[in-house]
Amino acid sequence: MPAEPGPPGIRCEGIAKRFEGPAGTLEAVAPLDLDFAGGRTTALVGPSGCGKSTLLRMIAGLEAPSAGTVRIGGETPAEVRTRAGLAVGFQDPSLLPWRTVQGNVALALKLARRRADPKAIERLLTLVGLEGFGTTRPGALSGGMRQRAAIARCLVTEPELLLLDEPFGAVDELTRRQLAHDLPRLWEARGTTTLFVTHSVTEAVLISDRVLVLSPRPARVVADIPVTLERPRAEGVELTPAFAELAEAVSAALARGAAEAGPKGLAAQ
């Protein structure tokens, strides 16, 4: 089925994941029914090892679900990936050290069988704060700059769906906050449907339109919290009472999920 016009929504029906091993069956994600609205940004938060990344990888089509289905605007993840309609970014920027920043970004276009426009790439690098660094190799960049380059590589194909797994987790706190302020404006301006995994409550509230709080493994939804803060998020919004109230709601849901899981859930972390 062809994709629907506009930013695609995501529908997960009964999606679950189990891993079989010598010690038996490990249930990573409990059966979930989830809908993600097109053009919106959703944060997935939960304790370490709860299945957040596994859920993201199933939506990306990088991990086959043990049960259930995923549809992105009516298509399977594989169909969307085939036409470069989705991009995935991880905590490790994974830039090729022998390629320049511009070359790393252009590689995404090459893999998508699209022509690289150097001027368009330079404009994108300017937007992510890397103006003048197009001919620089990754080894000469700071961690924050490498992550900006990795985000540019994700965005250069203008994907309909952007999936990010701890995208700012490998940089220092100051850089992390700056990236969390700067980069979401790029995918928001394009109307990209975005899902991202984070351990940071502050980051989840700052970036997203919606926070899904997951329980200890196997992942289930503890809370579904809409983030009603005005966009674009203003500098200093983290200091406002509205922000504090939302962050407290997310933190309380995380604590509630851990308490409901009991000792077994805590061991899974």
C-alpha positions, 0 to 999 in steps of 0.5 A: 500500500502506498504511503499516505500524503503528509507525514506518516503516522505509525501503528503498532498492533500487538507488537512484542519481542522475545529472545530465546537463549540457553537460559530460556525465553527472555521477554523484552517487549510485552504485546503493545498497541501503539499509535504515533501521530504523523509529524509529531515527536515522541520520547520513549523513556524507561529504566535501562534494559526495559526494551526501549531500543528494541521497540525502536529497532522493531519500528525501524525494521531492524529487528523482527517482532516475535508477534504483531505488526508495524505499519508506517503510513500504511507501509511496512518498515522494509518498504519505507526503508527501501525508498529511504523514507526513514533514517535511524541515528544512534548514540555512536555517530559511526562516521567513517574516519576517512571521509570528510564531514561532507563525504559522510553526509553525502554517503546517505544520499549515495546509499539512497541512490540519490544525487548529492548536491554539495551546495545543499549539503553545505546549507544543511551543515550550516543549519546544524552548526557545522558551517566551514567544517565540510572538508574536516574529517571526524577525528578533528571534531569534538563529540558534539560536532560529530553528533551534529554531523550524524544528525545531518546525515540522517536529515539529508535524505529528508526522511518522513520518519526519524528514529533516534536512540540516545542521540545525545548520550555520548556528549557532555551535559552542556553540549547535550543541552545545546543539541537538544535545543538546536537540532529538533527545530530542523526536523520539526520545520520539515514535519518529520515524524520523530521517535527518540529514546532517552534516559533523560527526563529533562531531554524528553520534555524539552524535545517532545510533544509526547512522552511514553514512559515504559516499565522495566522489562518486559516493556509496557506503557506506564504513562502517556504524557502529552507535552503542551509547551509552546514550540519552538521551545524557548531558552530557559524553558526548563526553569518554568513551573510548567516544565517542572510539572511535566518533568515531575509527572514523567519521573513519578511515572518512572517510579510507579513503573518500577514499584509495580514491577517489584524486585523482578523488574528491578533485577531486569534493569 
